[in-house]
Amino acid sequence: MSQLTIVANIIAKADKVDLVKAELLKLIAVTRAEEGCINYDLHQDNANPAHFMFYENWQSRELWQAHMGNQHLADYVAATEGAVVEFIVNEMSVIG
């Protein structure tokens, strides 16, 4: 198994920043308790409060994929429907 780094960028609609932030914060504790989660850290851009970024490390891609299928992520998607402008996930590997 090789470690997987995830960088997820979420851009909220300007009038939905507080909603998206609240829903993202709900994901942290439950995700950190998941098998394979090394870290799961949420950031908010200092210049653009509508821009959020998760920096995550997982023991393997398989364990991250299991996380992606969990109910709390489905609940987040339902709660923020129409409130997110952009959601980009990059799967990355340490090379140095």
FILOTOR-655282 format. One record per residue: residue number from 1; residue in three letters; x, y, z of N, C-alpha, C in turn. Coordinates in Angstrom, 3 decimals. Layout:
+-----+-----+----------+----------+----------+----------+----------+----------+----------+----------+----------+
:   k :   r :     n_px :     n_py :     n_pz :    ca_px :    ca_py :    ca_pz :     c_px :     c_py :     c_pz :
+-----+-----+----------+----------+----------+----------+----------+----------+----------+----------+----------+
: NUM : Ala :        X :        Y :        Z :        X :        Y :        Z :        X :        Y :        Z :
...
+-----+-----+----------+----------+----------+----------+----------+----------+----------+----------+----------+
# end
This chain:
+-----+-----+----------+----------+----------+----------+----------+----------+----------+----------+----------+
:   k :   r :     n_px :     n_py :     n_pz :    ca_px :    ca_py :    ca_pz :     c_px :     c_py :     c_pz :
+-----+-----+----------+----------+----------+----------+----------+----------+----------+----------+----------+
:   1 : Met :    0.843 :   -1.189 :    0.000 :    0.000 :    0.000 :    0.000 :    0.883 :    1.245 :    0.000 :
:   2 : Ser :    0.528 :    2.195 :   -0.845 :    1.263 :    3.455 :   -0.823 :    0.331 :    4.569 :   -0.381 :
:   3 : Gln :    0.886 :    5.475 :    0.401 :    0.111 :    6.585 :    0.945 :   -0.419 :    7.464 :   -0.180 :
:   4 : Leu :   -1.624 :    7.988 :    0.020 :   -2.269 :    8.866 :   -0.949 :   -2.542 :   10.207 :   -0.282 :
:   5 : Thr :   -2.166 :   11.282 :   -0.964 :   -2.489 :   12.637 :   -0.511 :   -3.619 :   13.160 :   -1.381 :
:   6 : Ile :   -4.600 :   13.754 :   -0.729 :   -5.738 :   14.365 :   -1.423 :   -5.730 :   15.856 :   -1.129 :
:   7 : Val :   -5.861 :   16.648 :   -2.190 :   -6.079 :   18.083 :   -2.042 :   -7.423 :   18.363 :   -2.704 :
:   8 : Ala :   -8.386 :   18.758 :   -1.884 :   -9.739 :   19.023 :   -2.374 :  -10.041 :   20.502 :   -2.212 :
:   9 : Asn :  -10.342 :   21.165 :   -3.313 :  -10.688 :   22.586 :   -3.301 :  -12.182 :   22.739 :   -3.513 :
:  10 : Ile :  -12.809 :   23.480 :   -2.608 :  -14.250 :   23.705 :   -2.647 :  -14.475 :   25.216 :   -2.693 :
:  11 : Ile :  -15.207 :   25.673 :   -3.684 :  -15.558 :   27.089 :   -3.788 :  -17.062 :   27.212 :   -3.564 :
:  12 : Ala :  -17.415 :   27.926 :   -2.505 :  -18.826 :   28.131 :   -2.174 :  -19.363 :   29.358 :   -2.895 :
:  13 : Lys :  -20.663 :   29.377 :   -3.145 :  -21.301 :   30.604 :   -3.624 :  -21.145 :   31.667 :   -2.540 :
:  14 : Ala :  -21.008 :   32.912 :   -2.958 :  -20.735 :   34.007 :   -2.014 :  -21.767 :   34.088 :   -0.891 :
:  15 : Asp :  -23.013 :   33.803 :   -1.193 :  -24.063 :   33.896 :   -0.177 :  -24.272 :   32.595 :    0.591 :
:  16 : Lys :  -23.434 :   31.591 :    0.332 :  -23.582 :   30.285 :    0.978 :  -22.332 :   29.869 :    1.755 :
:  17 : Val :  -21.394 :   30.812 :    1.964 :  -20.129 :   30.492 :    2.631 :  -20.358 :   29.881 :    4.012 :
:  18 : Asp :  -21.220 :   30.483 :    4.817 :  -21.443 :   29.986 :    6.172 :  -22.052 :   28.591 :    6.167 :
:  19 : Leu :  -22.983 :   28.332 :    5.271 :  -23.591 :   27.005 :    5.159 :  -22.544 :   25.964 :    4.780 :
:  20 : Val :  -21.772 :   26.238 :    3.744 :  -20.766 :   25.282 :    3.291 :  -19.730 :   25.042 :    4.379 :
:  21 : Lys :  -19.291 :   26.098 :    5.036 :  -18.310 :   25.960 :    6.110 :  -18.851 :   25.068 :    7.231 :
:  22 : Ala :  -20.062 :   25.308 :    7.640 :  -20.665 :   24.510 :    8.716 :  -20.748 :   23.036 :    8.329 :
:  23 : Glu :  -21.120 :   22.763 :    7.090 :  -21.237 :   21.379 :    6.632 :  -19.861 :   20.716 :    6.504 :
:  24 : Leu :  -18.857 :   21.462 :    6.048 :  -17.498 :   20.915 :    5.956 :  -16.949 :   20.602 :    7.342 :
:  25 : Leu :  -17.196 :   21.477 :    8.296 :  -16.717 :   21.244 :    9.658 :  -17.298 :   19.963 :   10.255 :
:  26 : Lys :  -18.533 :   19.626 :    9.893 :  -19.170 :   18.397 :   10.387 :  -18.428 :   17.145 :    9.934 :
:  27 : Leu :  -17.691 :   17.230 :    8.827 :  -17.006 :   16.061 :    8.274 :  -15.731 :   15.697 :    9.030 :
:  28 : Ile :  -15.151 :   16.633 :    9.747 :  -13.800 :   16.449 :   10.267 :  -13.691 :   15.311 :   11.284 :
:  29 : Ala :  -14.426 :   15.380 :   12.363 :  -14.262 :   14.381 :   13.429 :  -14.583 :   12.972 :   12.943 :
:  30 : Val :  -15.675 :   12.828 :   12.215 :  -16.077 :   11.494 :   11.757 :  -15.065 :   10.930 :   10.758 :
:  31 : Thr :  -14.512 :   11.786 :    9.900 :  -13.531 :   11.326 :    8.922 :  -12.219 :   10.970 :    9.593 :
:  32 : Arg :  -11.780 :   11.771 :   10.527 :  -10.523 :   11.478 :   11.228 :  -10.574 :   10.143 :   11.961 :
:  33 : Ala :  -11.768 :    9.681 :   12.304 :  -11.924 :    8.403 :   12.995 :  -11.958 :    7.210 :   12.032 :
:  34 : Glu :  -12.002 :    7.469 :   10.732 :  -12.090 :    6.397 :    9.751 :  -10.783 :    5.622 :    9.615 :
:  35 : Glu :  -10.916 :    4.362 :    9.270 :   -9.744 :    3.532 :    9.008 :   -8.943 :    4.124 :    7.854 :
:  36 : Gly :   -7.651 :    4.247 :    8.061 :   -6.766 :    4.700 :    6.999 :   -6.524 :    6.193 :    6.946 :
:  37 : Cys :   -7.278 :    6.971 :    7.711 :   -7.103 :    8.424 :    7.699 :   -5.887 :    8.800 :    8.550 :
:  38 : Ile :   -4.907 :    9.411 :    7.906 :   -3.717 :    9.887 :    8.608 :   -3.948 :   11.316 :    9.092 :
:  39 : Asn :   -4.434 :   12.168 :    8.221 :   -4.850 :   13.513 :    8.616 :   -5.924 :   14.008 :    7.651 :
:  40 : Tyr :   -6.724 :   14.921 :    8.144 :   -7.861 :   15.466 :    7.391 :   -8.046 :   16.888 :    7.879 :
:  41 : Asp :   -7.396 :   17.830 :    7.189 :   -7.307 :   19.196 :    7.679 :   -8.015 :   20.166 :    6.735 :
:  42 : Leu :   -8.939 :   20.932 :    7.290 :   -9.700 :   21.910 :    6.525 :   -9.055 :   23.286 :    6.651 :
:  43 : His :   -8.924 :   23.962 :    5.514 :   -8.371 :   25.311 :    5.459 :   -9.386 :   26.236 :    4.783 :
:  44 : Gln :   -9.297 :   27.529 :    5.133 :  -10.115 :   28.555 :    4.488 :   -9.174 :   29.660 :    4.026 :
:  45 : Asp :   -9.328 :   30.082 :    2.786 :   -8.462 :   31.106 :    2.202 :   -8.632 :   32.435 :    2.942 :
:  46 : Asn :   -7.510 :   33.037 :    3.324 :   -7.557 :   34.308 :    4.060 :   -8.091 :   35.456 :    3.213 :
:  47 : Ala :   -7.844 :   35.416 :    1.914 :   -8.284 :   36.505 :    1.031 :   -9.647 :   36.249 :    0.414 :
:  48 : Asn :  -10.043 :   34.990 :    0.326 :  -11.317 :   34.624 :   -0.296 :  -12.023 :   33.610 :    0.596 :
:  49 : Pro :  -12.873 :   34.062 :    1.513 :  -13.509 :   33.151 :    2.465 :  -14.420 :   32.103 :    1.833 :
:  50 : Ala :  -14.737 :   32.237 :    0.561 :  -15.560 :   31.236 :   -0.125 :  -14.738 :   30.031 :   -0.575 :
:  51 : His :  -13.410 :   30.121 :   -0.465 :  -12.519 :   29.045 :   -0.911 :  -12.061 :   28.221 :    0.287 :
:  52 : Phe :  -12.434 :   26.947 :    0.253 :  -12.025 :   25.994 :    1.281 :  -11.133 :   24.941 :    0.646 :
:  53 : Met :  -10.234 :   24.369 :    1.447 :   -9.349 :   23.325 :    0.941 :   -9.131 :   22.282 :    2.029 :
:  54 : Phe :   -9.382 :   21.025 :    1.661 :   -9.021 :   19.915 :    2.534 :   -7.672 :   19.380 :    2.088 :
:  55 : Tyr :   -6.768 :   19.198 :    3.055 :   -5.497 :   18.520 :    2.821 :   -5.581 :   17.227 :    3.611 :
:  56 : Glu :   -5.530 :   16.104 :    2.899 :   -5.764 :   14.803 :    3.508 :   -4.639 :   13.847 :    3.147 :
:  57 : Asn :   -4.327 :   12.952 :    4.075 :   -3.426 :   11.842 :    3.788 :   -4.090 :   10.560 :    4.249 :
:  58 : Trp :   -4.017 :    9.565 :    3.374 :   -4.648 :    8.266 :    3.599 :   -3.600 :    7.166 :    3.442 :
:  59 : Gln :   -3.787 :    6.085 :    4.179 :   -2.845 :    4.973 :    4.103 :   -2.833 :    4.329 :    2.722 :
:  60 : Ser :   -3.965 :    4.394 :    2.014 :   -4.033 :    3.822 :    0.664 :   -5.191 :    4.449 :   -0.102 :
:  61 : Arg :   -5.143 :    4.308 :   -1.419 :   -6.234 :    4.809 :   -2.255 :   -7.519 :    4.046 :   -1.969 :
:  62 : Glu :   -7.411 :    2.763 :   -1.684 :   -8.594 :    1.945 :   -1.397 :   -9.328 :    2.441 :   -0.157 :
:  63 : Leu :   -8.567 :    2.800 :    0.881 :   -9.207 :    3.298 :    2.103 :   -9.817 :    4.682 :    1.875 :
:  64 : Trp :   -9.179 :    5.505 :    1.046 :   -9.776 :    6.806 :    0.701 :  -11.067 :    6.595 :   -0.083 :
:  65 : Gln :  -11.068 :    5.641 :   -1.005 :  -12.283 :    5.375 :   -1.782 :  -13.415 :    4.887 :   -0.883 :
:  66 : Ala :  -13.084 :    4.117 :    0.134 :  -14.106 :    3.693 :    1.094 :  -14.688 :    4.917 :    1.800 :
:  67 : His :  -13.826 :    5.854 :    2.169 :  -14.269 :    7.112 :    2.786 :  -15.236 :    7.849 :    1.860 :
:  68 : Met :  -14.914 :    7.901 :    0.578 :  -15.735 :    8.639 :   -0.378 :  -17.139 :    8.053 :   -0.522 :
:  69 : Gly :  -17.310 :    6.803 :   -0.159 :  -18.623 :    6.165 :   -0.248 :  -19.434 :    6.239 :    1.032 :
:  70 : Asn :  -18.912 :    6.894 :    2.055 :  -19.589 :    6.920 :    3.355 :  -20.783 :    7.874 :    3.376 :
:  71 : Gln :  -21.703 :    7.579 :    4.286 :  -22.955 :    8.338 :    4.389 :  -22.727 :    9.798 :    4.736 :
:  72 : His :  -21.735 :   10.111 :    5.571 :  -21.558 :   11.508 :    5.956 :  -21.160 :   12.382 :    4.765 :
:  73 : Leu :  -20.496 :   11.804 :    3.764 :  -20.201 :   12.585 :    2.558 :  -21.449 :   12.768 :    1.708 :
:  74 : Ala :  -22.275 :   11.747 :    1.636 :  -23.548 :   11.875 :    0.916 :  -24.427 :   12.935 :    1.579 :
:  75 : Asp :  -24.415 :   12.967 :    2.905 :  -25.188 :   13.977 :    3.639 :  -24.663 :   15.380 :    3.348 :
:  76 : Tyr :  -23.335 :   15.526 :    3.277 :  -22.735 :   16.828 :    2.941 :  -23.183 :   17.282 :    1.545 :
:  77 : Val :  -23.113 :   16.377 :    0.579 :  -23.501 :   16.716 :   -0.795 :  -24.960 :   17.168 :   -0.834 :
:  78 : Ala :  -25.828 :   16.446 :   -0.130 :  -27.253 :   16.812 :   -0.107 :  -27.455 :   18.172 :    0.567 :
:  79 : Ala :  -26.753 :   18.413 :    1.662 :  -26.935 :   19.655 :    2.423 :  -26.414 :   20.878 :    1.680 :
:  80 : Thr :  -25.429 :   20.678 :    0.807 :  -24.820 :   21.821 :    0.114 :  -25.208 :   21.892 :   -1.361 :
:  81 : Glu :  -26.215 :   21.131 :   -1.750 :  -26.659 :   21.153 :   -3.152 :  -27.023 :   22.577 :   -3.568 :
:  82 : Gly :  -26.426 :   23.029 :   -4.655 :  -26.686 :   24.367 :   -5.151 :  -25.881 :   25.461 :   -4.460 :
:  83 : Ala :  -25.068 :   25.106 :   -3.464 :  -24.301 :   26.098 :   -2.707 :  -22.819 :   26.121 :   -3.084 :
:  84 : Val :  -22.387 :   25.126 :   -3.863 :  -20.972 :   25.004 :   -4.227 :  -20.810 :   25.310 :   -5.710 :
:  85 : Val :  -19.890 :   26.214 :   -6.010 :  -19.606 :   26.600 :   -7.390 :  -18.661 :   25.602 :   -8.042 :
:  86 : Glu :  -17.665 :   25.150 :   -7.280 :  -16.625 :   24.287 :   -7.837 :  -16.110 :   23.346 :   -6.762 :
:  87 : Phe :  -15.826 :   22.108 :   -7.176 :  -15.263 :   21.102 :   -6.272 :  -14.248 :   20.308 :   -7.085 :
:  88 : Ile :  -12.980 :   20.485 :   -6.766 :  -11.911 :   19.814 :   -7.506 :  -11.097 :   18.973 :   -6.537 :
:  89 : Val :  -10.935 :   17.701 :   -6.863 :  -10.150 :   16.779 :   -6.041 :   -8.929 :   16.349 :   -6.833 :
:  90 : Asn :   -7.757 :   16.504 :   -6.209 :   -6.520 :   16.032 :   -6.812 :   -5.955 :   14.917 :   -5.953 :
:  91 : Glu :   -5.702 :   13.756 :   -6.597 :   -5.026 :   12.651 :   -5.944 :   -3.531 :   12.812 :   -6.217 :
:  92 : Met :   -2.740 :   12.845 :   -5.140 :   -1.330 :   13.155 :   -5.295 :   -0.474 :   12.151 :   -4.523 :
:  93 : Ser :    0.781 :   12.031 :   -4.945 :    1.751 :   11.160 :   -4.303 :    3.001 :   11.954 :   -3.955 :
:  94 : Val :    3.578 :   11.653 :   -2.818 :    4.840 :   12.280 :   -2.430 :    5.938 :   11.749 :   -3.348 :
:  95 : Ile :    6.738 :   12.660 :   -3.898 :    7.818 :   12.234 :   -4.785 :    9.203 :   12.656 :   -4.282 :
:  96 : Gly :    9.248 :   13.323 :   -3.164 :   10.561 :   13.726 :   -2.662 :   10.529 :   14.126 :   -1.233 :
+-----+-----+----------+----------+----------+----------+----------+----------+----------+----------+----------+
# end
